[in-house]
Amino acid sequence: MKKILFAISSILVITACSDIKTEAPSTTSAEEMRKEARGKLTGESGISFGGPRDETAASASPLGVNSFLWRATLDTLSFMPLASADPFGGVIITDWYEDQKTKERYKVNALILDKTLRADGIKITLFKQTMSGGAWRDKKSDNADARKIEDTILTRARELKINQGK
């Protein structure tokens, strides 16, 4: 047991010493270095607390994704029961929504891909099932339906951005 503890502690000591930099000193000021390192949790492109790196309206939120797309997605999918929502990863998963008229039910997975408000900044995956013989059966969903949801979300996000300036 003592040998294992000695080996682990030796590895930790050696690993701690391996971060010695041999590069030339940087020309950036201490203030710039402090601002650059402030609040990074998950690396270079990770979550940043303490303010965004660029001061655009799209990224000026504490969310890990575009705040307009996030709010627009929640608004658009508000009629469906929400199963999961991760504002830092940009993932919204709904539970099954049953349409009594058509005897179909739908589930949506929304993935917000970018911090900027762009047309390709959101990806919708739509799952569809129909009632057949007393059991739900998977049915191939049309990509046009997912695209309509994406367009609705993008339209709502643009409205939110325009209304923010007023």
Secondary structure, 3 states (H helix, E strand, C coil): CHHHHHHHHHHHHHHHHCCCCCCCCCCCCHHHHHHHHCCECCCCCCCECCCCCCCCCCCCCCCCCCHHHHHHHHHHCCCCCEEEEECCCCEEEECCEEECCCCEEEEEEEEECCCCCCCCCEEEEEEEEEEECCEEEEECCCHHHHHHHHHHHHHHHHHHHHHHCC
